[in-house]
Amino acid sequence: MKRILSFLLTLTAFCPAAVSRTTLDECREMARQNHPAIKMYGLISATRDYSVSNASLQWVPSIQLGVLGGVYNNPPSLSDLFSNSKDPEVGRKIVDEFLRGEMNLSDLPQHSYRGTVSLSQSIYDGGASRTAKRIADAQARLQAAETDVTIGQVIERVDDIYFSILLLEKRILQIDSKTAVLTEARDRAVSRRDAGASRQDEADEMDAACIEAGQQKADLESSLKSFRVALSLLTGNDLMSEELVMPTPPARPQAVPQNLLLDRQKEFLALEKEKLNVAVRPRLDLVADAYYGYPNKNIFKDFSSRSPGINAFLGIRFAWNVSAFYTRKNDLSIISNSLERIDVRKEILKLDTRLKNDAVNAEVERLGRCIEQDKELVAIRERLRKSAELSYSQGEISVDRMLSRIDEEYQARLNAQVHEIESLRESYKLKEEQE
């Protein structure tokens, strides 16, 4: 048993580690989650909740507490009371009680003080609270749509980098294939030189071609590293050694975030119009006021007593701010103009999307024709290269002619790879058109 386990462990040690694979959709999602703008969604949602909560609190009774103290410049006096009395009998009774000592009358003092409590409960607010909630929700959707546009631009950048990496990797593989062919040809050139069938310069030509291929590969690897670094920074993950999976064509055209943004702007403006309607509606409130202090509402008692008392008032208040009608017409015109501008922008975006899609479809069609011909072209270039190698080994053609055939085959194979990746990339550029 121990021998079996030891053998399995040894076998595992020599097995190559599995290479982690990453898809385009995974890169998109990682970039979306890594971008600082993603935090905006949480902040927008929290702000909306706070605003909706504040709008709901408009139905909570409004309570005001206050303390008031001050002096009067001309407080009521006894002479004013008697001279303004409309009932002589009351006046004579007050004088009789005062003369008998039953009442201690004096003028009201100049000072006053009170602690107040005011309560107001909305009965009908003209739809202000309901509209405020809807505006808060619409504003949150609008801000989220703005963030979607920013994230969409990041996704497009990720797509460009992803396909650029795939293309560079294909070019490096073709360089390796070309180098292998050049190495074999160099060996034949050296053999011919050693046999006295060719000159040294032919072997030197092959050496120079191998060196140039190595330089091209080094340049491509440097560019590939730069793109890998950029993709790692955008996604927030180390993708330097990840295998990027060749994606399949998308099932449907990509959505245009700008379309949703314009729709959200129209929704918000429609609620701004509703807000203007609310502003010209009357309000009905239940009000209650109470205070403890001096003087009291019973002014006759205040002439004979300096003690503070409790006073209260309960009633209904009807309020109508008619000044909102002054600017209503102009405000409605401004909103209508804004809605028309959005409609124009939607038409412009619709036209731009259609033009871009037409260009993309034309390019996809062109690349499709190239792809159909690439397989046959590669086969022809391969036969010509092999024929050139045979002819060179027999001394029928020069080394330059053979190198030219090798380059032509390399370019044909590279073009085939490029056409496939470019066609796939173009399919991801198609955008969803609005009706």
FENPE-V916626 format. One record per backbone hydrogen bond with DSSP energy under -1.0 kcal/mol. CO is the residue of the C=O (numbers start at 1). NH is the residue of the N-H. Records with the same first field share a line. If there is no record, write none. Layout:
# FENPE-V916626
CO=NH / NH
This chain:
# FENPE-V916626
1=5
2=6
3=7
4=8
5=9
6=10
7=11
8=12
9=13
10=14
20=243
22=245
23=27
24=28
25=29
26=30
27=31
28=32
29=33
30=34
31=35
35=38
36=39
37=40
39=43
40=44
41=45
42=46
43=47
44=48
45=49
46=50
47=51
48=52
49=53
50=54
51=55
52=56
53=57
55=58
56=59
57=60
62=120
64=118
66=116
68=114
70=112
76=108
77=81
78=82
79=83
80=84
87=91
88=92
89=93
90=94
91=95
92=96
93=97
94=98
95=99
96=100
97=102
110=72
112=70
113=294
114=68
115=292
116=66
117=290
118=64
119=288
120=62
121=286
124=284
127=131
128=132
129=133
130=134
131=135
132=136
133=137
134=138
135=139
136=140
137=141
138=142
139=143
140=144
141=145
142=146
143=147
144=148
145=149
146=150
147=151
148=152
149=153
150=154
151=155
152=156
153=157
154=158
155=159
156=160
157=161
158=162
159=163
160=164
161=165
162=166
163=167
164=168
165=169
166=170
167=171
168=172
169=173
170=174
171=175
172=176
173=177
174=178
175=179
176=180
177=181
178=182
179=183
180=184
181=185
182=186
183=187
184=188
185=189
186=190
187=191
188=192
189=193
190=194
191=195
192=197
193=196
200=204
201=205
202=206
203=207
204=208
205=209
206=210
207=211
208=212
209=213
210=214
211=215
212=216
213=217
214=218
215=219
216=220
217=221
218=222
219=223
220=224
221=225
222=226
223=227
224=228
225=229
226=230
227=231
228=232
229=233
230=234
231=235
232=236
243=22
254=432
256=259
257=261
258=262
259=263
260=264
261=265
262=266
263=267
264=268
265=269
266=270
267=271
268=272
269=273
270=274
271=275
272=276
273=277
274=278
275=279
278=281
283=319
284=123 / 124
285=317
286=121
287=315
288=119
289=313
290=117
291=311
292=115
293=309
294=113
297=299
298=302
301=305
303=106
309=293
311=291
313=289
315=287
317=285
319=283
320=322
321=324
322=325
323=326
327=331
328=332
329=333
330=334
331=335
332=336
333=337
334=338
335=339
336=340
337=341
338=342
339=343
340=344
341=345
342=346
343=347
344=348
345=349
346=350
347=351
348=352
349=353
350=354
351=355
352=356
353=357
354=358
355=359
356=360
357=361
358=362
359=363
360=364
361=365
362=366
363=367
364=368
365=369
366=370
367=371
368=372
369=373
370=374
373=377
374=378
375=379
376=380
377=381
378=382
379=383
380=384
381=385
382=386
383=387
384=388
385=389
386=390
387=391
388=392
389=393
390=394
391=396
392=395
398=402
399=403
400=404
401=405
402=406
403=407
404=408
405=409
406=410
407=411
408=412
409=413
410=414
411=415
412=416
413=417
414=418
415=419
416=420
417=421
418=422
419=423
420=424
421=425
422=426
423=427
426=429
430=254
